[in-house]
Amino acid sequence: MNFKDLASVAGKPGLFKIIKPTRSGVILEALDEKKSKLVAGMSMRVSVLNDISIYALTEEGAVPLSEVMKKIEETYQGDTGVDATATDSELRAFLKSVLHEFDQDRVYVSDIKKLNAWYLLIKKFAPEVLLDAEITN
């Protein structure tokens, strides 16, 4: 499994493993203990993690999520030290520690919270994705 096998669904918490496409959408499995299934239709916004980037002040203008996750894994190895109750400055300091050049005007605190939550989910339920990111990048 790698980042192209995981997705986020707008309006739904957490991450989902992409099981297989259907004629009218895609079958997803929650990345948690319950492993509940969901059929995401065409009207639902499904974002594959491989296609997500974080705004940065670099020439490219963004850094792929897989690279950011790899840096988080290298730096923190599973314990980011921030949680849902962290302050805005703590969250921004966390992201700055792994991505110095992130665009502070376009990356919101809610995005950083989501990034941390996704990292922790991947670390717990699909750690091979982080290992695969180290090999492929």
Secondary structure as the mmCIF struct_conf table of DSSP 4:
data_model
#
loop_
_struct_conf.conf_type_id
_struct_conf.id
_struct_conf.beg_label_comp_id
_struct_conf.beg_label_asym_id
_struct_conf.beg_label_seq_id
_struct_conf.end_label_comp_id
_struct_conf.end_label_asym_id
_struct_conf.end_label_seq_id
HELX_RH_3T_P HELX_RH_3T_P1 PHE A 3 ASP A 5
STRN STRN1 LEU A 6 VAL A 9
TURN_TY1_P TURN_TY1_P1 ALA A 10 GLY A 11
BEND BEND1 LYS A 12 LYS A 12
BEND BEND2 GLY A 14 GLY A 14
STRN STRN2 PHE A 16 THR A 22
TURN_TY1_P TURN_TY1_P2 ARG A 23 SER A 24
STRN STRN3 GLY A 25 ALA A 30
BEND BEND3 LEU A 31 LYS A 34
STRN STRN4 LYS A 37 GLY A 41
TURN_TY1_P TURN_TY1_P3 MET A 42 SER A 43
BEND BEND4 MET A 44 MET A 44
STRN STRN5 VAL A 46 VAL A 48
HELX_RH_3T_P HELX_RH_3T_P2 LEU A 49 ASP A 51
STRN STRN6 SER A 53 TYR A 55
STRN STRN7 ALA A 56 ALA A 56
BEND BEND5 LEU A 57 GLY A 61
STRN STRN8 ALA A 62 PRO A 64
HELX_RH_AL_P HELX_RH_AL_P1 LEU A 65 TYR A 76
TURN_TY1_P TURN_TY1_P4 GLN A 77 GLY A 78
BEND BEND6 GLY A 81 GLY A 81
TURN_TY1_P TURN_TY1_P5 ALA A 84 THR A 85
HELX_RH_AL_P HELX_RH_AL_P2 ASP A 88 VAL A 98
TURN_TY1_P TURN_TY1_P6 HIS A 100 GLU A 101
STRN STRN9 PHE A 102 PHE A 102
TURN_TY1_P TURN_TY1_P7 GLN A 104 ARG A 106
BEND BEND7 VAL A 107 VAL A 107
HELX_RH_AL_P HELX_RH_AL_P3 VAL A 109 PHE A 125
HELX_RH_AL_P HELX_RH_AL_P4 PRO A 127 THR A 136
#
